[in-house]
Amino acid sequence: MQLYNSLTRTKDEFVTHEPGKVSMYTCGPTVYHYAHIGNLRSYIMEDVLEKYLRYTGYDVKRVMNITDVGHLSSDADTGEDKMLKGARREHKTVMEIAKFYTDAFFEDCKKLNIKTPDVVEPATSCIDEFIKVISSLIEKGYAYEAGGNIYFDTSKLKQYYVFNNFEEEDLQDGVREGVEKDDNKRNKADFVLWFTKSKFEDQELKWESPWGLGYPGWHIECSCISMKHLGEYLDLHCGGIDNAFPHHTNEIAQSEAYVGHAWCKHWFHVLHLNTNDGKMSKSKGEFLTVSLLEEKGYDPLVYRYFCLLSHYRKSLVFSYENLDNAKAAYEKLISRISSLEKDGEADEEAFEKLKASFCEAMDNDLNTSLAITAVHNVLKADVNDSTKLALIADFDRVLSLDLINHAEKKKNENPASDEDPELVAKINDAIAKRAAAKKEKNYAEADRIRDELKAMGIALEDTPQGVKWKKI
């Protein structure tokens, strides 16, 4: 498998520290609000990666954190904790906010067929680990106290900006949105490991530490949670591209200073989901959530399909028009699968040959778009339906689009589903063309298709669950 490595900036052969096993870490959500669909794009692609690794025979252990303390509203360790911000917004305690939005996040994941990681650890349960690692960094000379806080000293590193070719002057204070100057820092790139009572007096969650009553910085939690469950060598670290700097850069700095050797082999970053107005965020435009898409009549798996049609290393532009195109394509795919009927045993030789094209796509830097093409190629292949159904079910172990289940439901919706498969396919194709015509506001063509079906003895019924048909 060739997978792009953000650290080397090349497509590398995916090799693990221990043969056959993958230690995988995913940056989890900061649970102060609902996840928007831009956040969830990263989790969808990470889910596909994990499932494909398992599909190819790897023993995967995946760990994810829940940030319920320490994530400030600025990259420069300034502003209030996002969890406190959420608590103030809703007049609840921080822990009530954390519980509610953690549950909401996993409910969204369930709707999108995103597997729950093997280990999910909230930051607030690892305070002892944070203190242990920070104490060690101080002893080794990588951290210092200033203004009541503990900072990591980036000047002690041979290289800090590992994910890019930035020079220090390229990242002056104020270059990035939300960056403010912190006079306590010896160097502009230094970052906080632990805040004490000298700062943010209104912080709700605080713990005793060797440096005073306080709470951890955001970056330290992922390093410690990863090492707690996966040890000192990590095979694969995943996250959105916006986490590459400063969050992942800081993780590498503090982790390698602590363990004394290279820490993570491979870094997997998913690019942004944008709108026509720019990067999607919670603070501007319509707050796009899975629940909102459902309210507008979209199956959450249509959004998953939409994401899989694009490569994870390309920015993806969201619009309802683009989502409608994905919905039409997804429903047409389901319709074609619903016309298949088991007709004997699967052809093993044909199965392996067609499976190879799917694996070739996925082995080429997780090319999910070509993997979807492989599904369509199965439907067009000169093999029996049993082979096609077996292949589609096999590929869907990775794609997780519920293709077979949705096809079965579609059959059950249509009383005439026991008709000749060719007739069913022809009717479903006509329904898809009619939907496309209506979308383009070509109502004359839509009516023509309806009348053509009626002449064939087929009546259409538009329902909230979609178009149903029956013989007349």
C-alpha positions in Angstrom: 0.0 0.0 0.0 1.3 3.4 -1.0 0.0 6.2 1.3 1.0 9.8 1.3 3.0 10.8 4.3 2.7 14.4 5.4 6.0 14.1 7.2 8.1 13.1 4.1 5.7 14.8 1.7 5.8 11.7 -0.6 3.7 8.6 -1.2 5.5 6.0 0.9 5.0 2.3 1.2 3.0 1.8 4.4 5.3 -0.2 6.8 4.6 -0.7 10.5 6.9 -1.0 13.4 5.7 -4.5 14.2 4.8 -6.6 11.1 1.1 -7.2 10.7 0.0 -4.8 13.4 -1.0 -1.1 13.2 -1.0 1.3 16.1 -3.3 4.1 14.9 -4.1 7.4 16.6 -6.9 9.8 15.6 -7.3 13.3 17.0 -10.8 13.4 18.4 -13.3 16.2 18.8 -13.4 19.1 21.2 -16.8 18.5 22.6 -18.1 22.0 23.1 -20.5 22.0 20.2 -21.9 19.7 17.5 -19.4 18.5 14.9 -20.1 20.1 11.5 -19.8 18.0 8.4 -16.4 19.5 7.6 -15.1 18.0 10.8 -16.8 14.7 10.0 -15.1 14.5 6.5 -11.9 13.7 8.3 -13.5 11.0 10.5 -15.1 9.4 7.4 -11.8 9.1 5.6 -9.9 7.9 8.7 -12.7 5.3 9.1 -12.2 4.1 5.5 -8.4 3.9 6.1 -8.8 1.9 9.3 -11.3 -0.5 7.7 -9.1 -1.0 4.6 -6.2 -1.8 6.8 -8.3 -4.4 8.6 -9.6 -5.6 5.2 -6.1 -6.3 4.0 -5.3 -8.3 7.2 -3.7 -5.9 9.6 -4.4 -6.2 13.3 -5.3 -2.5 14.0 -5.6 -0.8 17.4 -7.0 2.6 17.0 -7.1 5.2 19.8 -8.9 8.5 19.9 -9.0 11.3 22.5 -11.9 13.4 23.5 -10.8 17.0 24.2 -12.9 18.1 27.2 -10.4 20.6 28.6 -7.4 22.7 27.5 -8.3 23.6 23.9 -8.2 27.4 23.8 -9.8 29.6 21.2 -6.4 30.8 19.9 -3.4 28.9 18.5 -1.2 31.2 20.6 -2.4 29.9 24.0 -4.7 32.9 24.5 -8.5 33.2 24.8 -10.8 31.1 26.8 -11.1 27.3 26.9 -13.5 26.2 24.2 -15.3 24.0 26.8 -15.9 26.9 29.1 -17.1 28.9 26.1 -19.7 26.1 25.4 -20.7 26.0 29.1 -21.3 29.7 29.2 -23.3 29.6 25.9 -25.7 27.0 27.3 -25.6 27.8 31.0 -24.4 24.3 31.9 -21.3 22.9 33.6 -18.3 21.9 31.5 -18.9 18.3 32.2 -22.5 18.5 31.2 -21.5 20.1 27.9 -18.8 17.4 27.4 -21.2 14.5 28.0 -23.9 16.0 25.8 -21.7 16.7 22.8 -19.6 13.5 23.1 -22.9 11.6 22.8 -24.0 13.8 19.9 -20.6 13.2 18.1 -20.9 9.4 18.4 -24.5 9.5 17.3 -23.4 11.4 14.1 -20.7 8.8 13.6 -23.2 6.0 13.9 -25.4 7.6 11.2 -22.3 7.9 9.0 -21.2 4.3 9.6 -18.0 5.5 11.3 -16.7 2.7 13.5 -16.0 3.7 17.2 -12.2 3.4 17.9 -11.0 0.6 20.1 -10.0 3.1 22.8 -11.7 6.5 23.4 -10.1 8.5 26.2 -11.2 11.9 27.5 -8.4 14.3 28.4 -9.8 14.8 31.9 -9.0 11.1 32.8 -5.3 11.4 32.1 -4.1 14.3 34.4 -1.5 12.1 36.1 0.0 11.1 32.7 0.2 14.8 31.7 2.0 15.7 34.9 4.4 12.8 34.5 5.4 13.7 31.0 5.6 17.5 31.7 7.8 16.8 34.7 10.2 14.7 32.6 10.4 17.4 29.9 11.3 20.0 32.6 14.0 17.6 34.0 15.4 17.1 30.5 15.6 20.8 29.8 12.9 20.9 27.2 10.4 22.9 29.3 10.5 26.0 31.5 8.2 28.0 33.9 7.3 31.6 33.0 4.5 33.8 34.3 3.0 30.9 36.2 2.8 28.6 33.2 4.9 25.7 31.9 6.1 26.1 28.3 7.9 23.8 25.8 11.1 25.3 24.6 11.2 24.8 20.8 14.7 26.3 20.6 16.1 23.0 22.0 15.0 21.1 18.9 17.1 20.6 15.7 14.0 21.1 13.7 10.6 22.3 14.8 8.6 23.0 11.5 8.5 19.4 10.4 5.4 19.5 8.1 6.5 22.3 5.8 9.4 24.5 4.7 8.5 27.4 6.9 11.2 29.5 8.4 10.6 31.0 11.8 10.0 34.5 10.4 7.2 33.2 8.2 5.1 32.6 11.3 5.4 35.9 13.1 2.8 36.7 15.8 -0.4 37.8 14.1 0.2 36.1 10.8 -2.4 33.4 11.5 -5.9 34.3 12.6 -6.4 34.3 16.3 -2.6 34.6 17.2 -1.7 37.1 19.9 1.7 37.8 21.4 2.5 36.0 24.7 5.3 37.9 26.5 6.0 34.9 28.8 7.4 32.8 25.9 11.2 32.8 25.2 10.5 32.0 21.6 7.5 32.7 19.4 6.9 29.1 18.6 7.0 27.9 22.3 3.7 26.5 23.5 2.0 25.9 26.9 2.1 22.4 28.5 0.3 23.5 31.7 -1.6 26.6 32.8 -1.7 27.5 36.5 -3.9 29.7 38.7 -2.0 32.7 37.4 -4.1 32.6 34.2 -7.8 32.1 33.3 -9.1 32.4 36.9 -12.6 31.5 35.7 -11.5 28.1 34.4 -13.9 25.6 35.9 -11.7 22.5 35.8 -8.4 22.6 37.7 -6.1 20.1 39.2 -3.2 20.1 41.7 0.2 19.9 40.1 3.9 20.5 41.1 3.5 23.9 39.5 0.3 25.0 41.2 -3.4 24.6 40.7 -4.1 24.5 37.0 -4.9 22.5 33.9 -3.2 21.0 30.8 -2.6 22.7 27.5 -4.3 21.1 24.4 -1.3 19.6 22.7 0.0 17.5 25.6 -3.1 15.4 25.8 -2.7 13.6 22.4 0.9 12.7 23.0 0.1 11.2 26.5 -3.1 9.4 25.5 -1.3 7.9 22.5 1.7 6.7 24.5 -0.6 5.4 27.3 -2.4 3.0 25.0 0.0 2.5 22.1 3.5 2.8 23.6 6.5 4.8 22.4 6.2 3.9 18.7 3.2 5.0 16.7 2.6 3.7 13.1 -0.1 6.1 12.0 -1.4 9.4 13.2 -4.5 10.9 11.6 -6.3 14.3 11.6 -7.6 17.2 9.6 -5.0 19.3 7.7 -5.7 22.3 10.0 -4.2 20.2 12.9 -0.8 19.8 11.1 0.3 23.1 12.5 0.5 23.8 15.4 -1.1 20.8 17.0 0.6 17.9 15.4 3.9 19.8 15.1 3.8 20.3 18.8 2.9 16.7 19.4 6.0 15.6 17.6 8.2 18.1 19.5 7.1 17.1 22.9 6.7 13.3 22.2 10.2 12.9 20.7 11.8 15.0 23.4 10.2 12.7 26.0 10.9 9.3 24.4 14.3 10.3 22.9 13.7 8.8 19.5 11.5 9.1 16.4 7.9 8.7 17.5 5.4 8.3 14.6 6.2 6.8 11.2 3.3 8.0 9.1 1.0 11.1 9.2 -2.3 11.1 7.4 -4.0 14.5 6.9 -7.5 15.1 5.3 -8.0 18.4 3.6 -10.8 20.8 4.3 -14.4 20.7 3.3 -15.1 24.2 1.9 -18.1 26.1 0.9 -18.2 28.6 -2.0 -17.3 31.2 0.6 -14.2 29.4 1.9 -13.4 27.0 4.8 -16.3 25.6 6.7 -16.5 26.6 10.3 -19.0 26.8 13.2 -18.8 30.6 13.3 -19.9 31.6 9.8 -22.6 30.8 7.4 -25.1 28.0 7.9 -24.0 25.6 10.7 -24.0 22.4 8.6 -24.5 19.3 10.7 -25.7 15.7 10.0 -29.0 16.5 11.7 -29.5 19.5 9.4 -28.9 17.3 6.4 -31.5 14.8 7.7 -34.0 17.6 8.2 -33.5 18.6 4.6 -34.2 15.0 3.5 -30.7 13.6 3.0 -29.7 10.1 4.2 -26.4 10.7 6.1 -24.8 8.0 3.9 -25.4 10.2 0.9 -22.9 12.6 2.6 -20.5 9.7 3.2 -20.8 8.8 -0.5 -20.2 12.4 -1.5 -17.0 12.4 0.5 -15.8 9.1 -1.1 -16.2 10.5 -4.6 -13.3 12.9 -3.9 -9.7 12.2 -2.8 -8.9 12.9 0.8 -5.9 15.1 -0.2 -8.1 17.4 -2.3 -10.2 20.2 -0.8 -13.9 19.4 -1.4 -16.5 22.1 -2.1 -19.8 21.5 -0.5 -23.0 22.9 -2.0 -26.5 21.5 -2.0 -26.3 21.1 -5.7 -23.2 18.9 -5.4 -24.8 16.9 -2.6 -27.9 16.5 -4.8 -25.7 15.1 -7.6 -24.2 12.7 -5.1 -27.7 11.7 -3.9 -28.9 11.0 -7.4 -25.7 8.9 -8.1 -26.1 7.0 -4.9 -29.8 6.2 -5.4 -29.1 5.1 -9.0 -26.3 2.8 -7.7 -28.8 1.3 -5.1 -31.4 0.8 -7.8 -29.0 -1.1 -10.0 -28.0 -3.3 -7.1 -31.6 -3.9 -6.2 -32.2 -5.5 -9.6 -29.6 -8.3 -8.9 -30.8 -11.7 -7.8 -28.7 -14.6 -6.5 -28.4 -17.1 -9.2 -26.1 -19.9 -8.1 -22.6 -19.8 -6.7 -20.2 -16.9 -7.0 -17.4 -17.3 -9.6 -14.2 -17.4 -7.4 -11.8 -16.6 -10.3 -13.9 -13.7 -11.5 -14.3 -12.5 -7.8 -10.6 -12.3 -7.2 -9.9 -10.6 -10.5 -12.5 -7.8 -9.9 -11.4 -7.5 -6.2 -7.9 -6.8 -7.4 -9.0 -3.7 -9.2 -10.7 -2.4 -6.0 -7.5 -3.1 -4.0 -5.4 -1.5 -6.6 -7.4 1.7 -6.2 -7.3 1.6 -2.4 -3.6 0.8 -2.4 -2.9 3.9 -4.5 -3.1 6.4 -1.6 -6.7 5.4 -0.6 -8.3 6.4 -3.9 -11.9 6.0 -2.9 -13.2 7.6 -6.1 -11.6 4.8 -8.2 -12.9 2.3 -5.6 -16.4 3.5 -6.3 -15.6 3.1 -10.0 -14.6 -0.5 -9.2 -18.1 -1.1 -7.8 -19.7 0.2 -11.0 -17.3 -2.1 -13.0 -18.7 -5.0 -11.0 -22.2 -4.2 -12.1 -21.1 -4.0 -15.7 -19.0 -7.2 -15.6 -19.9 -10.3 -17.5 -20.5 -12.4 -14.4 -23.5 -13.8 -12.7 -25.5 -11.8 -10.1 -24.3 -13.9 -7.2 -20.7 -12.9 -8.0 -21.7 -9.3 -8.2 -23.6 -9.3 -4.9 -20.7 -11.1 -3.2 -18.2 -8.5 -4.5 -20.3 -5.5 -3.6 -20.8 -6.8 0.0 -17.1 -7.4 0.2 -16.1 -3.9 -1.0 -18.7 -2.4 1.4 -16.8 -3.8 4.4 -14.5 -0.8 3.6 -16.8 1.7 2.0 -19.6 1.2 4.5 -22.4 2.6 2.3 -24.9 -0.1 3.3 -25.3 -0.9 -0.4 -26.8 -4.4 0.0 -29.1 -3.4 2.9 -30.4 -0.3 1.0 -30.9 -2.4 -2.1 -33.0 -5.0 -0.2 -35.1 -2.2 1.3 -35.7 -0.8 -2.1 -36.9 -4.2 -3.3 -39.3 -4.5 -0.4 -40.7 -1.0 -1.2 -41.7 -2.2 -4.7 -44.4 -4.8 -4.8 -43.3 -5.7 -8.3 -39.7 -6.4 -7.2 -40.1 -10.1 -8.1 -40.4 -9.0 -11.7 -37.9 -9.7 -14.5 -34.6 -8.0 -13.3 -34.1 -6.3 -16.7 -37.6 -4.8 -16.4 -36.8 -3.6 -12.9 -33.5 -2.1 -14.0 -35.3 -0.3 -16.9 -37.9 1.1 -14.5 -35.4 2.2 -11.9 -33.2 3.9 -14.6 -36.3 5.8 -15.9 -37.1 6.9 -12.3 -33.5 8.2 -11.9 -33.7 10.1 -15.3 -37.1 11.6 -14.2 -35.5 12.8 -10.9 -32.6 14.4 -12.9 -35.1 16.1 -15.2 -37.1 17.5 -12.2 -33.9 18.7 -10.6 -33.1 20.6 -13.8 -36.7 21.9 -13.8 -37.4 20.2 -17.1 -40.9 19.2 -16.0 -42.0 18.4 -19.5 -39.3 15.7 -19.8 -40.3 14.4 -16.3 -43.9 14.1 -17.3 -42.9 12.4 -20.6 -41.0 9.7 -18.6 -44.0 9.2 -16.3 -46.3 8.9 -19.2 -43.9 6.4 -20.9 -43.9 4.2 -17.8 -47.7 4.5 -17.6 -48.0 3.2 -21.1 -45.8 0.3 -20.0 -48.3 -0.4 -17.2 -46.2 1.1 -14.5 -47.6 3.8 -12.1 -45.3 6.1 -10.1 -46.0 7.5 -6.6 -43.9 10.3 -5.1 -43.6 9.8 -1.4 -41.4 11.4 1.4 -39.3 8.2 1.3 -38.7 8.4 -2.5 -40.5 7.3 -5.6 -42.4 4.0 -5.5 -43.8 2.1 -8.4 -46.4 -0.6 -9.1 -48.1 -2.3 -11.9 -51.5 -1.1 -13.1 
